[in-house]
Amino acid sequence: MQPVHSPGRIKIAERRVRQWSKFGAAVELFSRDQTRDMLGSDAWFGGFWNRTGGHINPLALSRGLARAVLDRGGRIYARSPAISFERRNGHWLVKTEQGEISGRALIVATNAYTGEFSKLLMPAMAREVMPVLSWQMATQPLSETARQTIIPARQAMSDTHGELYFARYDARNRLVTGGAVIGPGSKSERLKIIVAERLKRLWPQIGQVEFDYVWNGYVGMTTDFLPRIHRLGPDAYGWTGCNGRAVALSIALGDELSKAVRGVPDRDLALPLSGPSPIIAHGLLRRLAPLMLMLYRRRDAREIA
């Protein structure tokens, strides 16, 4: 469910319903009353519901994928980041600090972390995304009484704020949400206060808000919010720029990249292959990127007709 946070933003919901409907998706435009009934809050002014959406535990998904690789005889090397690679004698040689591995094909899918462990890995790809720190947090389990009115059917929700307001339940009835913060001090402790106040503003019936977990990681943002998919050489491909959508996107792109390294012709791939295109003045813009939060907050406060 994507509710809109001001009356003018309903045009965003209307546009997305039209776009999804062209592909036959089960989408529906919601009134303010329908949105209130679904989410249990008066904070929003309508929105759109995509019945084909959902939410999962991404850590469990990662473990399941790893198990599938191991069951098929694959090997996974943990805590051994690749620091560089090169083409040698018809094979790709990948180097780590503790050893090397070679193979016929290569996929570089390191997203926002491409330049974090080694500046030599793929500098052009590292500089075409902006690593932005994303904070996530999970409340203590909500009471049964609270869950009866706070997203009672447990839909995943993210709204139209640039400083995204989102929430979903986990299997233990925690409300998983997140936020952003800039400036000095303990960011995790400051975020707990900010997000707790937000949750109480959205759902006054929630009561006292405490958090069991707070964590973070880099999101790889591109200038047009689209992924970058590259041919890096013979049987070599690169992918970056998840823009916060990696859980679903990586599954779809992973299937296409597997076809590529198995020899499926480019014309039969659902991949817009290109060469890396680094962002000009990447280092300076990376230092300034956290200040975008202030711009998002300013935009969020404005009406869109």
Secondary structure as the mmCIF struct_conf table of DSSP 4:
data_model
#
loop_
_struct_conf.conf_type_id
_struct_conf.id
_struct_conf.beg_label_comp_id
_struct_conf.beg_label_asym_id
_struct_conf.beg_label_seq_id
_struct_conf.end_label_comp_id
_struct_conf.end_label_asym_id
_struct_conf.end_label_seq_id
STRN STRN1 GLN A 2 PRO A 3
BEND BEND1 HIS A 5 SER A 6
HELX_RH_3T_P HELX_RH_3T_P1 PRO A 7 ARG A 9
HELX_RH_AL_P HELX_RH_AL_P1 ILE A 10 SER A 21
TURN_TY1_P TURN_TY1_P1 LYS A 22 GLY A 24
STRN STRN2 VAL A 27 PHE A 30
HELX_RH_AL_P HELX_RH_AL_P2 ARG A 32 LEU A 39
BEND BEND2 GLY A 40 GLY A 40
BEND BEND3 ASP A 42 ALA A 43
STRN STRN3 GLY A 47 ASN A 50
TURN_TY1_P TURN_TY1_P2 ARG A 51 THR A 52
HELX_RH_AL_P HELX_RH_AL_P3 PRO A 58 ASP A 71
TURN_TY1_P TURN_TY1_P3 ARG A 72 GLY A 73
BEND BEND4 ARG A 79 ARG A 79
STRN STRN4 SER A 84 ARG A 88
TURN_TY1_P TURN_TY1_P4 ASN A 89 GLY A 90
STRN STRN5 HIS A 91 LYS A 95
BEND BEND5 GLU A 97 GLN A 98
STRN STRN6 GLU A 100 GLY A 103
BEND BEND6 ARG A 104 ARG A 104
STRN STRN7 LEU A 106 VAL A 108
HELX_RH_3T_P HELX_RH_3T_P2 ASN A 111 TYR A 113
TURN_TY1_P TURN_TY1_P5 THR A 114 GLU A 116
BEND BEND7 PHE A 117 PHE A 117
TURN_TY1_P TURN_TY1_P6 LYS A 119 LEU A 120
BEND BEND8 LEU A 121 LEU A 121
HELX_RH_AL_P HELX_RH_AL_P4 PRO A 123 ALA A 126
TURN_TY1_P TURN_TY1_P7 ARG A 127 GLU A 128
BEND BEND9 VAL A 129 VAL A 129
STRN STRN8 MET A 130 THR A 139
BEND BEND10 GLN A 140 GLN A 140
HELX_LH_PP_P HELX_LH_PP_P1 PRO A 141 SER A 143
HELX_RH_AL_P HELX_RH_AL_P5 GLU A 144 ARG A 147
TURN_TY1_P TURN_TY1_P8 GLN A 148 THR A 149
BEND BEND11 ILE A 150 ILE A 151
TURN_TY1_P TURN_TY1_P9 PRO A 152 ALA A 153
STRN STRN9 MET A 157 SER A 158
BEND BEND12 THR A 160 THR A 160
BEND BEND13 GLY A 162 GLU A 163
STRN STRN10 PHE A 166 TYR A 169
TURN_TY1_P TURN_TY1_P10 ALA A 171 ARG A 172
BEND BEND14 ASN A 173 ASN A 173
STRN STRN11 LEU A 175 GLY A 179
BEND BEND15 GLY A 183 GLY A 185
HELX_RH_AL_P HELX_RH_AL_P6 LYS A 187 LEU A 202
HELX_RH_3T_P HELX_RH_3T_P3 PRO A 204 ILE A 206
BEND BEND16 GLN A 208 GLN A 208
STRN STRN12 PHE A 211 MET A 221
TURN_TY1_P TURN_TY1_P11 THR A 223 ASP A 224
BEND BEND17 PHE A 225 PHE A 225
STRN STRN13 ARG A 228 GLY A 233
TURN_TY1_P TURN_TY1_P12 PRO A 234 ASP A 235
STRN STRN14 ALA A 236 THR A 240
TURN_TY1_P TURN_TY1_P13 ASN A 243 GLY A 244
HELX_RH_AL_P HELX_RH_AL_P7 ALA A 246 VAL A 261
TURN_TY1_P TURN_TY1_P14 ARG A 262 GLY A 263
HELX_RH_3T_P HELX_RH_3T_P4 ASP A 266 ASP A 268
BEND BEND18 LEU A 269 ALA A 270
STRN STRN15 LEU A 273 SER A 274
HELX_LH_PP_P HELX_LH_PP_P2 PRO A 278 ILE A 279
TURN_TY1_P TURN_TY1_P15 ILE A 280 ALA A 281
HELX_RH_AL_P HELX_RH_AL_P8 HIS A 282 LEU A 288
HELX_RH_3T_P HELX_RH_3T_P5 ALA A 289 LEU A 291
HELX_RH_AL_P HELX_RH_AL_P9 MET A 292 ASP A 300
TURN_TY1_P TURN_TY1_P16 ALA A 301 ALA A 301
BEND BEND19 ARG A 302 ARG A 302
#
